[in-house]
Amino acid sequence: MNTTIPNWLIILSGCGLIFTALIYPYIRHHVFDWYNDVKQLKPLNQEICKTYGRYIQGLNFSFGLIAILFTNELKEQSALAVALTGLIAAYWVGKVATQIAYYPMYQIPQKKIFKIGSYGMNTLFVLFAVVNTFLFIHNIIGHYKL
């Protein structure tokens, strides 16, 4: 495949991933009032929800660091590059699909900042899905010489 994914685009995606990880607690607290909802669950279920929230935050941060620190390695068409970009692409394509399928039926608070933030975050999610899907396809084609 002669198509080259520019390093700046991968790094931009990585910076966006780290941003989502850092902003995630603010969104949970101020946009979704998440912790008040979680308090209504049984204690074990509260901990499970909090643990999954930390997993999401940790994965986003880790994927961002990988994109920034190992930009060239993500394009090298090795078996590991195929596996890692496939994992990240599946994660974000799944997130975007879930966002489209389920989230429109829920309302976010109607403050202007939250509406703008919603468009910004959704744009980032699509960016993550597209960049990593292109990386995955690039790696598959190169690794298997398709």
C-alpha positions as CSV (number, residue, x, y, z in Angstrom):
1,M,0.0,0.0,0.0
2,N,1.5,3.3,-1.1
3,T,-0.7,5.4,1.1
4,T,1.3,7.0,3.9
5,I,-0.4,8.0,7.1
6,P,1.4,11.2,8.2
7,N,3.1,11.1,11.6
8,W,1.5,14.4,12.6
9,L,-2.0,12.9,12.2
10,I,-1.1,9.9,14.4
11,I,0.5,12.3,17.0
12,L,-2.6,14.6,16.9
13,S,-4.8,11.5,17.5
14,G,-2.5,10.5,20.4
15,C,-2.8,14.0,22.0
16,G,-6.5,13.8,21.6
17,L,-6.6,10.4,23.3
18,I,-4.6,11.8,26.3
19,F,-6.9,14.8,26.4
20,T,-10.0,12.5,26.6
21,A,-8.4,10.6,29.4
22,L,-7.7,13.8,31.3
23,I,-11.1,15.4,30.7
24,Y,-13.0,12.1,31.5
25,P,-13.4,12.8,35.3
26,Y,-14.8,16.3,34.6
27,I,-17.3,14.9,32.1
28,R,-18.4,12.2,34.6
29,H,-18.8,14.7,37.4
30,H,-20.1,17.9,35.7
31,V,-21.9,16.7,32.6
32,F,-23.4,13.4,33.6
33,D,-23.5,13.6,37.4
34,W,-22.2,10.1,37.2
35,Y,-21.2,9.6,40.8
36,N,-24.7,10.5,42.2
37,D,-26.1,7.8,39.8
38,V,-23.5,5.3,40.8
39,K,-24.3,5.9,44.5
40,Q,-27.7,4.3,43.9
41,L,-26.1,1.0,43.1
42,K,-25.1,-1.8,45.5
43,P,-21.6,-1.3,46.9
44,L,-20.0,-4.0,44.7
45,N,-21.7,-2.6,41.6
46,Q,-20.4,0.8,42.5
47,E,-16.9,-0.5,42.6
48,I,-17.3,-2.3,39.3
49,C,-18.6,0.9,37.6
50,K,-15.7,2.9,39.1
51,T,-13.2,0.2,38.0
52,Y,-14.5,0.2,34.4
53,G,-14.4,4.0,34.4
54,R,-10.7,3.8,35.3
55,Y,-10.1,1.1,32.7
56,I,-11.5,3.4,30.0
57,Q,-9.5,6.4,31.2
58,G,-6.3,4.2,31.4
59,L,-6.8,2.8,28.0
60,N,-7.4,6.2,26.4
61,F,-4.2,7.5,28.1
62,S,-2.2,4.5,27.1
63,F,-3.3,4.5,23.5
64,G,-2.4,8.2,23.4
65,L,1.1,7.6,24.8
66,I,1.6,4.7,22.3
67,A,0.6,6.9,19.4
68,I,3.0,9.7,20.5
69,L,6.0,7.6,21.5
70,F,5.8,4.8,18.9
71,T,4.4,6.6,15.9
72,N,6.7,4.9,13.4
73,E,6.3,1.5,15.0
74,L,2.6,1.8,14.5
75,K,3.2,2.0,10.8
76,E,5.9,-0.6,10.4
77,Q,3.5,-3.4,9.2
78,S,4.8,-6.0,11.7
79,A,2.5,-8.6,13.3
80,L,2.5,-6.5,16.5
81,A,1.6,-3.3,14.6
82,V,-1.3,-5.2,12.9
83,A,-2.5,-6.5,16.3
84,L,-2.2,-3.2,18.2
85,T,-3.7,-1.0,15.5
86,G,-6.5,-3.6,15.1
87,L,-7.2,-3.5,18.8
88,I,-7.3,0.3,18.9
89,A,-9.4,0.6,15.8
90,A,-11.9,-2.0,17.0
91,Y,-12.1,-0.1,20.4
92,W,-12.9,3.2,18.7
93,V,-15.1,1.9,15.9
94,G,-17.1,0.2,18.6
95,K,-17.2,3.4,20.7
96,V,-18.4,5.4,17.7
97,A,-21.0,2.8,16.7
98,T,-22.3,2.7,20.3
99,Q,-22.4,6.5,20.4
100,I,-24.5,6.6,17.2
101,A,-26.8,3.7,18.1
102,Y,-27.6,4.4,21.8
103,Y,-26.5,7.9,22.9
104,P,-28.9,10.0,20.8
105,M,-31.8,8.8,23.0
106,Y,-30.2,10.4,26.0
107,Q,-30.0,14.1,26.7
108,I,-26.9,15.9,27.9
109,P,-27.3,19.1,29.9
110,Q,-28.3,21.9,27.6
111,K,-25.6,24.4,28.6
112,K,-23.8,25.7,25.5
113,I,-20.4,24.6,26.7
114,F,-21.6,21.0,27.0
115,K,-23.2,21.0,23.5
116,I,-20.0,22.4,22.0
117,G,-18.0,19.8,24.0
118,S,-20.2,17.0,22.8
119,Y,-19.5,17.9,19.1
120,G,-15.8,18.2,19.9
121,M,-15.6,14.9,21.7
122,N,-17.6,13.1,19.0
123,T,-15.2,14.6,16.4
124,L,-12.3,13.3,18.4
125,F,-13.9,9.8,18.6
126,V,-14.3,9.7,14.8
127,L,-10.7,10.9,14.4
128,F,-9.5,8.0,16.6
129,A,-11.6,5.5,14.7
130,V,-10.5,6.7,11.3
131,V,-6.8,7.1,12.0
132,N,-6.5,3.7,13.7
133,T,-8.6,2.0,11.0
134,F,-6.3,3.4,8.3
135,L,-3.3,2.3,10.3
136,F,-4.7,-1.2,10.7
137,I,-5.5,-1.5,7.0
138,H,-2.1,-0.2,6.1
139,N,-0.5,-2.7,8.4
140,I,-2.6,-5.6,7.2
141,I,-1.9,-4.9,3.5
142,G,1.9,-4.5,4.1
143,H,2.2,-7.4,6.6
144,Y,0.4,-9.9,4.4
145,K,1.6,-8.4,1.1
146,L,-2.0,-8.0,-0.2
